[in-house]
Amino acid sequence: MRFGIFIPQGWRLDLVGIEPGAQWGVMRDLAQRADAGQDWESLWVYDHFHTVPVPTEEATHEAWTLMSAFAATTTRIRLGQMCTAISYRNPAYLAKVAATVDLVSGGRVEMGIGGGWYEHEWRAYGYGFPSAGERLGRLDEGVQIFRQAWTTGTATLDGKYYQVDGARVYPLPLQDGGIPIWVAGGGEKVTLRIAAQYAQYTNFAGDPETFTRKSELLRDHCAAVGTDFDAITRSSNFNTVIGATEAEVRERLAALTSRLTPALGADAAQDWVTKLYADSPAVGTPEQIVENLSRVRDLGLSYAIHNFPESAYDLSGVELFEREVIPALR
């Protein structure tokens, strides 16, 4: 199994209490720590503008700005977003941005891409909120533009949603064949079909039942479009809270709830923590997490990306995971 780690950027209120002027230093140091070791193949950020579960005045740092900054301040680790919303930036422009970051990084960028879903920030930023069908239609056309741009240096598409005519993306990304594409989401009729047709990686839910169903549907889509199911790496994201004992896990969850309470209120903070962490396969002791992830690994999961909600404040959980979980699964 391969492993990625999310760097806190504020979206999940994971920089609360850290002064804005100090936040980049926290993010940079965590990225450089992951870069210096060998446990993590990749680091990730989210592409969002407003915090969840509700918009607040707390920080949410922009994903592609961070991609560029991490590209210049790390040397080994791969750099991804989970996932870029296709409609937030013109796809030809985004192809150029990503190609530039790939050069800055020495060829380490991953393109996580999806249709987008957070209605509040869509409307607040003036993007409207198109139907799911339109958002996924844009995703399909945007990925086609990426593939052209990164393999030929130009992109031309007279699509329903995007029209580009000889958009030039030079120099090409450093990576042979262009930047790897991760199509994120488990939409069964459209998203998984787009993934089957264009992606090197997918990303959908990591509980065994859902993972199995989405995998079977992905296989069907691959057969329909004539691509190799086994060539697509299946990944999942995991909200991760680890403790040496079950009591320590409960203490960490309680500390997280307390940290979120000033921003959300006590009831909303408790509800949010329960929603994200109560049923996560990556919440528990090392032994429990290894058992849970092994079950999904045996179903075909080969890439796990972990979000540690306390990593900006306390690295002991990350260290425990590196020491006892990664070696057992790798």
C-alpha positions in Angstrom: 0.0 0.0 0.0 1.2 3.5 -0.8 0.5 6.5 1.5 -0.2 10.2 1.2 -0.8 12.8 3.8 -2.9 15.9 3.9 -1.3 19.1 5.0 -3.6 21.3 7.1 -4.6 24.4 5.2 -7.6 25.6 7.2 -10.5 24.2 5.2 -11.5 21.8 8.0 -10.7 24.3 10.7 -7.4 22.7 11.2 -5.4 25.9 11.7 -7.7 27.4 14.3 -5.8 29.4 16.9 -2.7 29.8 14.8 -2.0 33.4 13.7 -2.4 34.0 10.0 1.2 35.2 9.7 2.4 31.9 11.2 0.2 29.6 9.2 2.5 29.3 6.1 5.4 28.3 8.4 3.3 25.5 9.9 2.3 24.2 6.5 5.8 24.4 5.1 7.3 22.7 8.1 4.9 19.8 7.9 5.4 19.5 4.2 9.2 19.5 4.6 8.9 16.9 7.4 6.9 14.6 5.1 9.4 15.3 2.3 12.4 14.4 4.4 11.2 10.9 5.4 10.3 7.9 3.3 6.9 7.1 4.8 4.8 9.4 2.6 4.8 9.2 -1.2 2.7 12.3 -1.6 1.2 15.4 0.2 -2.2 16.8 -0.5 -4.4 19.8 0.0 -8.1 20.4 -0.6 -9.4 22.8 -3.3 -11.9 24.9 -1.3 -12.4 28.6 -0.5 -14.7 28.4 2.5 -14.4 26.3 5.7 -16.6 23.4 6.5 -19.0 22.4 7.9 -20.1 26.0 7.6 -18.3 29.1 6.2 -16.5 31.0 8.9 -13.8 33.7 9.1 -11.1 31.2 9.7 -8.4 30.7 7.1 -8.8 28.5 4.0 -5.6 28.7 1.9 -5.9 28.4 -1.9 -4.8 25.0 -3.3 -2.7 25.9 -6.4 -0.9 28.7 -4.6 0.1 26.1 -2.0 1.1 23.6 -4.8 3.6 26.2 -6.2 4.9 27.0 -2.7 5.4 23.3 -1.8 7.0 22.7 -5.2 9.7 25.3 -4.4 10.3 24.1 -0.8 10.3 20.3 -1.1 12.5 18.0 -3.2 11.1 14.5 -3.2 7.5 14.2 -2.2 4.7 14.3 -4.8 2.2 17.1 -4.7 -1.6 16.7 -5.1 -5.0 18.3 -4.6 -8.0 16.2 -3.5 -9.5 17.5 -5.5 -9.4 20.5 -7.8 -12.9 21.7 -8.8 -12.9 21.9 -12.6 -15.2 24.9 -12.8 -13.2 27.1 -10.5 -10.6 27.8 -13.1 -10.7 27.7 -16.9 -9.2 24.3 -17.7 -6.8 25.5 -20.4 -5.5 28.1 -17.9 -5.3 25.4 -15.2 -3.4 23.1 -17.5 -0.8 25.9 -17.9 -0.7 26.5 -14.1 -0.2 22.8 -13.4 2.5 22.4 -16.1 4.4 25.4 -14.6 4.2 23.9 -11.1 5.4 20.6 -12.5 8.5 22.3 -13.8 9.1 24.1 -10.5 8.8 20.8 -8.6 11.0 18.8 -10.9 8.1 16.7 -12.2 6.2 15.9 -9.0 2.6 17.1 -9.6 -0.5 15.0 -9.5 -3.8 16.4 -10.8 -6.7 15.5 -8.6 -9.8 16.7 -10.4 -13.6 16.5 -9.8 -16.9 18.2 -10.6 -17.1 20.2 -7.3 -19.9 20.2 -4.8 -19.7 22.9 -2.1 -22.7 25.1 -3.2 -22.1 27.9 -0.7 -18.6 28.8 -2.1 -19.7 28.3 -5.7 -22.4 31.0 -5.3 -20.3 33.2 -3.1 -17.6 33.4 -5.8 -20.0 34.1 -8.6 -19.9 30.7 -10.3 -23.6 29.9 -9.9 -24.3 26.3 -9.1 -25.0 24.4 -12.2 -26.7 21.0 -12.2 -24.7 17.9 -11.4 -25.0 17.0 -15.1 -23.4 20.2 -16.2 -20.7 20.1 -13.6 -19.7 16.6 -14.7 -19.9 17.6 -18.4 -17.4 20.3 -17.6 -15.2 17.7 -15.9 -15.3 15.5 -19.0 -14.3 18.3 -21.3 -11.7 19.7 -18.9 -9.9 16.4 -18.6 -9.8 16.2 -22.4 -8.2 19.6 -22.5 -5.6 18.5 -19.9 -4.6 15.4 -21.8 -4.2 17.3 -25.1 -2.3 20.2 -23.5 0.1 18.0 -21.6 0.9 15.5 -24.4 1.0 17.7 -27.4 1.6 21.2 -26.1 -1.7 22.6 -27.5 -5.4 22.0 -26.9 -8.4 22.5 -29.2 -11.9 21.6 -28.2 -15.3 22.9 -29.4 -17.2 21.6 -26.5 -20.6 22.3 -25.0 -19.0 24.0 -22.0 -15.5 24.9 -23.0 -14.1 26.2 -26.3 -10.4 26.4 -26.8 -8.6 26.9 -30.1 -4.9 26.1 -30.2 -4.3 26.9 -26.5 -0.5 26.6 -26.1 1.0 25.0 -23.0 4.7 25.2 -23.4 6.9 24.0 -22.0 5.2 20.6 -21.5 5.2 19.1 -18.0 8.4 17.3 -17.1 6.6 14.0 -16.6 6.5 11.7 -19.6 2.9 11.4 -20.8 1.9 14.5 -18.8 0.7 15.0 -15.3 -1.1 11.9 -13.8 -4.8 12.4 -13.6 -6.9 11.4 -10.5 -10.6 11.6 -11.1 -12.1 11.9 -7.7 -15.7 10.9 -6.7 -17.9 7.9 -6.9 -20.7 9.0 -9.1 -21.7 5.8 -10.7 -23.0 6.8 -14.1 -20.7 9.6 -15.1 -17.8 10.2 -12.7 -16.6 6.6 -12.8 -17.1 6.5 -16.6 -14.8 9.6 -16.9 -12.3 7.9 -14.6 -12.4 4.7 -16.6 -11.8 6.6 -19.8 -9.1 9.1 -18.8 -7.7 8.5 -15.3 -4.6 6.8 -14.0 -6.0 7.0 -10.4 -9.5 7.0 -8.9 -10.5 8.2 -5.4 -13.7 7.1 -3.7 -14.9 6.0 -0.3 -12.8 3.5 1.6 -15.3 1.5 3.6 -15.4 -2.1 2.3 -19.0 -2.2 1.0 -18.8 1.1 -0.9 -15.3 0.4 -2.2 -16.4 -2.9 -3.6 -19.4 -1.5 -5.3 -17.5 1.4 -6.9 -14.7 -0.9 -8.0 -17.2 -3.2 -9.7 -18.8 -0.3 -11.5 -15.4 1.1 -12.5 -14.5 -2.3 -14.0 -17.8 -2.3 -16.0 -17.0 1.2 -17.3 -13.5 0.2 -18.3 -14.9 -2.7 -20.3 -17.4 -0.4 -22.0 -14.8 2.2 -23.0 -12.0 -0.3 -23.7 -9.5 0.6 -21.0 -7.5 -1.6 -18.6 -9.2 -1.7 -15.2 -6.0 -3.1 -13.6 -4.0 -0.2 -14.9 -6.0 2.3 -12.7 -4.8 2.7 -9.1 -7.7 2.9 -6.7 -7.2 5.3 -3.7 -9.3 6.4 -0.8 -9.0 9.3 1.7 -9.2 8.5 5.5 -9.9 10.8 8.4 -7.4 9.5 10.8 -7.2 9.7 14.6 -4.8 7.2 16.2 -4.0 6.4 19.8 -1.9 3.8 21.6 -5.1 2.8 23.5 -8.8 3.2 22.9 -8.9 5.7 25.8 -6.3 7.8 24.1 -8.3 7.8 20.9 -11.3 9.1 22.8 -9.1 11.8 24.4 -7.9 12.9 20.9 -11.4 13.1 19.6 -12.5 15.1 22.7 -9.6 17.5 22.2 -10.6 18.0 18.5 -14.1 18.8 19.5 -12.9 21.3 22.1 -10.7 23.0 19.5 -13.6 23.3 17.0 -16.1 24.5 19.6 -15.2 28.3 19.5 -15.7 28.3 15.7 -18.8 26.1 15.5 -20.4 26.0 18.9 -20.4 22.9 21.2 -23.3 21.0 19.5 -22.1 21.6 16.0 -18.6 20.7 16.8 -19.6 17.4 18.4 -21.9 16.6 15.4 -19.1 17.4 12.9 -16.5 15.2 14.8 -19.0 12.4 15.0 -19.8 12.6 11.3 -16.2 12.6 10.2 -14.6 10.2 12.6 -17.2 7.9 14.2 -17.1 5.3 11.4 -13.7 6.0 9.8 -11.6 2.8 9.3 -8.6 4.9 10.3 -9.8 5.8 13.8 -8.5 3.6 16.5 -5.4 1.9 17.9 -2.7 0.9 15.4 -3.9 -2.7 15.5 -7.4 -1.7 14.8 -6.4 0.6 11.9 -4.2 -2.1 10.4 -7.0 -4.6 10.5 -9.5 -2.2 8.9 -7.2 -1.0 6.1 -6.0 -4.5 5.4 -9.6 -5.5 4.7 -9.9 -2.8 2.1 -6.4 -3.4 0.7 -7.4 -7.0 0.0 -10.4 -5.6 -2.0 -8.0 -3.7 -4.2 -7.2 -0.4 -2.4 -3.5 0.3 -3.1 -3.2 4.0 -2.1 -4.4 5.5 1.2 -4.4 9.3 1.8 -4.6 10.3 5.5 -5.9 13.5 7.1 -4.7 13.9 10.7 -6.9 16.7 12.1 -4.4 17.6 14.9 -1.2 17.6 12.8 -0.7 21.4 13.0 -0.6 21.2 16.8 0.6 17.7 17.7 2.6 15.2 15.6 2.4 12.3 18.0 -0.4 10.7 16.2 1.4 11.0 12.8 4.5 9.6 14.4 2.6 6.6 15.9 1.0 5.9 12.5 4.4 6.1 10.8 5.9 3.8 13.3 3.2 1.1 13.6 0.7 1.3 10.8 2.7 2.1 7.6 5.2 -0.7 8.1 2.5 -3.3 8.7 0.6 -2.4 5.5 3.6 -1.6 3.3 
